[in-house]
Each structure stands twice: as C-alpha cells, then as structure tokens.
C-alpha cells in the first residue's frame, strides 16, 4: 500500500494546489461580480458543460476506459494497446464534437430545461445564460480529451500531470477576470471565454507526457473496434451511475431557479468548499485505486482487491469525519474570510453558510461513493451502480419535496439549504447501498480492528469539536473584524483542529503508520 499512498499523496498535493487556486478564483469572481442575475446566468452556463465533464472526463468515460486499458496493458501487446487508444480517441472526439455542436445550437432550450424558473424569476437573465452557454459548450470536447489523456497517464502510474491539469482552469479564469474583463462591454462574458480556453489548455498541457510514453492518440475511427465497443457498453450505464451526485446538483439548480435571486450562486459557493476535501481525499483515492483494483481483478487476486478497498475506506473515514465537523463549525468563518470582499456581502455569507453546513453533512457519503464505486467499475460491472444511482436520485427528489417545499411555502429565505440537505441525505443512500452490495458479493470483508479504529476517530473528532467551539469568536466578530484578523483567526482554528485531532488519535493508541493506512 506504500506505493498507493505515495501516488495518492501526489494527487492530493496537486489537487490541493488546484483547489487553493479555485478558492482564489472564486474570491476574485465574487469581488468583481455581485451575486445577481448575471452571475446566476454564468453558473447555469458553466454547470451544463461542467456536468457533462463529470459524466465523460471524470466519470463514466474514465471508469469505463481505465479498466479496459489496464486489461490491455496486462494481457495484450503494445501495438494492440496503441490501437485501442487511437480508436477510442477517434470515437470519443467525434461523439463529443457532435454533442458540442448540438449544445451550441440548442443553448436557449437547455437553459430553459436546466433553469426553468428563469422565465418567472425577477432579475434573471436567461438570454445572457444562453449566450454564455454557446461559448462554454465546446469545453466538454476539450476537457474530455484531457480526461482521455489523464486516463492513459494514470494507468501508467503517471499521476502528477493529470492531477495538476485542473489548475489551468483556475489560472486562466483569474487572468480573464482581473486583466481581460475591462475590455468587454459585458464583463461577465469573460468568464465564459475563460472556460473555453481553459478546456483547450488542459488537453494540450498533457500532450508532451503522452508523446514521451509513445501513446499520443492518432484519432482513428472504426465502427466495429472490439475495445471501443466494450468501453461504450460499459460507459452508457456508467454515465448515470458515476454521476448521481451531479444529477442531484442539477435537480437542485432547477429547483433553485424558482427560489429568490442568488440561490443558485449561494449553492455554487457552498458546493465549492465541499469539493475541496472531496477532491483531495475522495477523488484522489478513487483515481489511485481504480487502476490497482482493475489490475487485481485482471489477475484474479481477490485478496489483494479486498485489501486495497479496506485501505482506501479507512483513509477516507480518517479525513472525512473531521472535515465534515470542521466545515459545519467554521462555515461562516470560512466564507467571511475567503469570500466577503468587494461585492460579496455578509448576507451572502449567511445564506451560503446555511447550504454549506447542510452540504457538509453528506461529505463522508460523497467521499465513500468515490472509493466504493471503483469496486464495481474495476470489475467492468456498470449496471449495479446504475441501479443504486436510480434509487439515490429518486430519494433525492422525494427528500426535496419533503424538506424544500414546506420551507418554500412558509416564506423561509433559506429554502436553498433544504436542497443541499436533501442531496446530503441521498448521498448516504447511495454510499450505503454500494457498501452493502460489495459485501454481499463477497468483494469486501473488513479487516480486524475496524470498530476500534472508528471509535478512536470519533473520540478525536469530539475533542476537536469541543476545542473549536470553546475558542472560536462569535459570529458578529467575523462580520466586523478586519480581513487580516479574520485570516489569522481562521488559520489558528484550523491548526488547532488538526493538532487536537491527530494528537488525540496518537494518545488513543493509533500510530502514524496506521493513520496513513499502512
């Protein structure tokens, strides 16, 4: 597991850089653009191709492509491996080119489907959203080719370049917002163009690494290619099964378009902070273990397969539980410190904090899904996660009705927080069913010491919560304090949380090697 840990550390480090840059990007966007109909329009225009990115680049495509690629790597010749990559690139490129063209033409219809409330919401700008969607839609083509390149590099244990690649989106959008926006008659359009060029840059950035491996795709197309056919068969159900959380977020966007102006933006900003730990631990672990589990399955090594899953689940819980509690306790301090500049006001902090706290409740489930799903996809089983995903989406919709509808009709301005709460609860439905199915199939059996391990995490988390609760300033202080003082206090609280958590783990008898999952 040491090699997996090193690879996971590389991905986490690169992802940390990307997420920090992402926070800087959001701070700058919030500073330059007020939360209003124009920002809601951009987030809708960005969410649609970004959802497809999750489906193709990070979700279904990777989960279908990597296991087949790993099998070719283990059992086929180098020529057959290159031939598979060439034909996958050709088929994927052609499919997504067609999808991009259709999306650009149908932009107004898509805006209506994804944000139907825009037609009735005061201050909404559906025409602007459609204009920006035409600009951002080709992003799905570029970023999916970047996902293809990343899948190849990850299969050959080259994790650093694909993990750093998402940083380019943040860098380009920061440059566009600060230095290019003044040259636009409608400054918000610069964000859409930033997305467009960032997608292209993320593919081109990985090309030199592919050339060094001798696996640069040549974009061939043959309808009956055996490997491409298998990947497509795996990919179609995986499109749904791997992206349940994203579908739930789309449902939230649709419903939020009927709520007060700003609801979509508040949900976006709170989701960004959930994505931080989710990417650093959940996505990193899922990326690392998928090629490993695929190889274990190809070699029919069930014992090693179970050890890999056990290691990933332990490490996931070690980070997920304190991260959840920390985000709930520090929601307002984090948003006040990071986001409350320029056009982002204290009222936006309070509204975003409400959805951040309710989203945070589902963070362990979201991370566990990232770890458990590869247990199916590595065995080229895409149907089971789909069935579970359908149940999870239905649960999310029912929970929205149960939670959000009463809040909305009562006139509660924070009804958007009910959407994130429903998504969090539906995440546990998804994770729980994936876990129980793996156990029932005999693909996972917990190793010794699990209950003691969880008890130590619970104790350390409790100590951390009590400490932070006692020493953090009251909420009015975060509203009125100077930025430098807010930054200093937030850093001090995070350091105190980490020290208390890991010190308690150590004192309770968990050595560093066990914390690292060794």
ABEGO torsion letter per residue (X at the ends): XAAAAAAAAAAAAAAAAAAAAAAAAAAAAAAABBBBAAAAAAAAAAAAAAAAAAAAAABAAAAAAAAAAAAAAAABBAAAAAAAAAAAAAAAAAAAAAAAAAAAAAAAAAAAAABAAAAABBGBBAAAAAAAAAAAAAAAAAAAAAAAAAAAAAAAGBAAAAAAAAAAAAAAAAAAAAAAAAABABAAAAAAAAAAAAAAAAAAAAAAAAAAAGABBAGBBBAABAAAAAAAAAAAAAAAAAAAAAAAAAAAAAAAAABBBGAAAAAAAAAAAAAAAAAAAAAAAAAAAAAAAAAAAAAGBAAAAAAAAAAAAAAAAAAAAAAAAAAAAAAAAAAAAAABBEABBAAAAAAAAAAAAAAAAAAAAAAAAAAAAAAAAAAGBAAAAAAAAAAAAAAAAAAAAAAAAAAAAAGBAAAAAAAAAAAAAAAAAAAAAAAAAAAAAGABBBBBGAAAAAAAAAAAAAAAAAAAAAABBBAAAAAABBAAAAAAAAAAAAAAAAAAAAAAAAAAGBBAAAAAGX
